[in-house]
Amino acid sequence: MMGWLNIGSLLLGLIAWILPVIYLVGNNKHEHANWGILSVLSISACAISISFQMFYQYHLVKIEDWTALMDTTRAVVIATAVLLIFTLLLNGLTFIVYQKNKK
C-alpha cells in the first residue's frame, strides 16, 4: 500500500510540470482566464507530491527500515528540490507570459 505513495508522487510531480506547459503551448488558442486555475492546480500537485514523499519517509521510520532511509533520503531531497524549483520557475514563466498577453 505504501508503495503507491511513490507512484502517486511521481504522477503528481509530472502533473505539476505539465499544467504550466499546457498553458504556455496553448496560450494563443485559449482565453487567458484559466491561467490562475492552472497555476493553483500545478502548485497544489507539487505540494501533494512532496507530502506523499514525506508520508513515505515517515512510513520507513515507523517500520524502522534505516537502511532504506539511508539509501533513499539523498535522492528524495534532491528530487524534491528539483520538483519545487522547476514548478515555481514554470509557473513564474506562465505568469510573465500571462502579463505580457494581458497588455
Phi, psi and omega in degrees: 000319183288338177296336178293337178297322178292318179294315178298321179297317179296314180296317179293326175296319176295319177298320179299329178273327184288323184300314176294326179295322177301316179294315183295323181285321185255020186290340178277339185269336187243165172290159186269007183289339183274005180300313182296319180296314180295323179292317179296317178296321180295311181292325177294317178298322177296315181295318179292322177300315178295322178297319178301320178293322177295319178296321179293318177298320177297321177299317178297323177293317182298321180271002177058044176268074186294327179297315178296320178298314180294327182283327190253344187299316180299315180295321180295318180296316179295314180297321179294317179296317179297315179300312183294314182296312181291325177297315179294320178296316179296319179290326174295317177297320177299319178296318179298316179295320178299314180295321180293319180286336181290328183284000000 
